[in-house]
Amino acid sequence: MNKLYFGNLSPSVTVEDLKQCFGENHLPMPDQVLLKPGYAFVDFPDQNAAIQAIESLHPTGKVELHGKVIEVDYSVPKKLSRSRKIQIRNIPPHLQWEVLDGLLAQHGTVENVEQVNTETETAVVNVTYSTKEEAKEAIEKLTGHQCDDYSFRVSYIADMDAAPPDQAPRTRRGGRLSRNQGASQPGPSGEFGAPRTLQQDLRIIVPTQYVGAIIGKEGTIKNVTKQTQSKVDIHRKENAGAAEKPITIHSTPEGCSAACRMIMEIVQKEANETKAMEDIPLKIIASNNYIGRLIGKQGRNLKKIEEETGTKITISSLQDLNIYNNERTITVKGSLEACCNAEVEIMKKLREAYENDVAAINQQTSLIPGLNLNALGIFSSALPVLPSAAGPRSTMPPVGPAGYNPFIAQEQEVAYLFIPTQAVGALIGKKGQHIKQLAHFAGASIKIAPAEKPDATERMVIITGTPEAQFKAQGRIFGKLKEENIFTGKEEVRLETHIRVPSTAAGRVIGKGGKTVNELQSLTSAEVIVPRDQTPDEKNEVVVKICGHFFASQSAQRKIREIIQQVKQQEQKHQQAAAVSPQHSK
């Protein structure tokens, strides 16, 4: 992807003119220039140089040569033209990954998103869609898309996996591509500011005294990245003075494991030479969101990995977690070979949990336009963000249709969430620490009602707060139940939630012949029950039952709250009209 097409050239332009233009715009000299009447093909040393050229000589830059504005884009061979692959440039460095993923998903099925390592302040990604038609739509819709003060620039790039007409398509192992699989080149540690952390990436920590040996005087780390086709970030500046330093390995699962093995071999060799200790344990960092599924019910998954690999695996205490740190350390002890074998199995479980969560989020986020999960703090430790040149940004405005904001009405709401009795202890935490942190984080009041009877299988959690507080609190509770493996295997967490609605609005929720409630269930994938024979309470309210996974439940709650708001507004208008009418009759 280093070859560019230069169009709209004057017939009098020479190769020397083009090279002079590159020099004036501080661009690397190309390896090859093929000049034709009115256009040229230029081979640059690498993809980074090609991106520099496109950005510097882009039509908006009004770069002229012999009186004509140069047109620059990637050269895509005719047999691969209009490919499934596009490149998006000028992406805000603080844009969060799930926001970008949401934009991309609007135009088709995304097989792969791969960040390109560049020296530009803005981010660049290569995106592979499942079909050429989807890529074409993305090109049309995303070109010039405004995001904050940035305007996306989008181009086709060659899809090297596309088979020419006379060849059979290449098969892909493992179905879905990982984000970092592809042509991104390894770069020096810390080159792009804050690391982009994905769960398919491998994050380990090593004793600080061995970091120098890993980097090596003769480019040891470059040898690791070259042999394993990985990008390795050694975060030397993090936690100054700490006894251990984190390392992030970006690659395919196989590449991550190979790089991890090489790094551990370097560390072990250095430890043997200094006689520091016999076996260096492997330490893996992972989000607490996935630890429950790694451990398995009654610890079965972890025990199986220990037995099969001959290792001893321990996980850091829950007491080390807080609302700012949701990561735990998995320590694997054993021989180097055993530790590396265990890493493969551990990461297999963590990646599976991550992919299940992402699939659930991708399916459901479209149901609530305008939601930004990271801005609300839900699943934030699990979802990655683009690296920031100017430092992390804590929140971003929701991206959605103009004029729509699901949290515009910030009045207090009450929701009644029913959780399994065995989950109560985990939700409360030691000395009530977890539920206090959750209430503080969400800005909500969270109370667990006493059990109605000794053998009750469910307990009611009463949540009081604004719509945003409801979303945060309920989201964390659903997430906690998944972490604790309350629901087995790949089973999605589904809970029942009750909300009270004015009896005057109940009919509107049901709709004529049940039309509204049926549409509501179809739209949100939640089960919604409005008992017809229910007697209103002292506040003239009735209970609506909602059952579903988190996003389905939230969608249904928001839709029902909107109906309630509409009914209240209509009643106010009628009251105002009734108050004015007697005056007019006089």
Secondary structure, 3 states (H helix, E strand, C coil): CCEEEEECCCCCCCHHHHHHHHHHCCCCCCCEEEEECCEEEEECCCHHHHHHHHHHCCHHHCCEECCEECEEEECCCHHHCCCCEEEEEEECCCCEHHHHHHHHHCCCCEEEEEECCCCCCCEEEEEEECCHHHHHHHHHHHCCCEECCEECEEEECCCCCCCCCCCCCCCCCCCCCCCCCCCCCCCCCCCCCCCCCCCCCEEEEEEHHHHHHHHCCCCHHHHHHHHHCCEEEECCCCCCCCCEEEEEEECCHHHHHHHHHHHHHHHHHHHHHHCCCCCCCEEEEEEHHHHHHHHCHHHHHHHHHHHHHCCEEEECCHHHCECCECEEEEEEECCHHHHHHHHHHHHHHHHHHHHHHHHHHHHHHHHCCCCCHHHHCCCCCCCCECCCCCCCCCCCCCCCCCCCCCCCCCCCEEEEEEEEHHHHHHHHCHHHHHHHHHHHHHCCEEEECCCCCCCCCEEEEEEEECHHHHHHHHHHHHHHHHHCCCCCCCCCCCEEEEEEEEHHHHHHHHCHHHHHHHHHHHHHCCEEECCCCCCCCCCCEEEEEEEECHHHHHHHHHHHHHHHHHHHHHHHHHHHHHHHHHHHHC
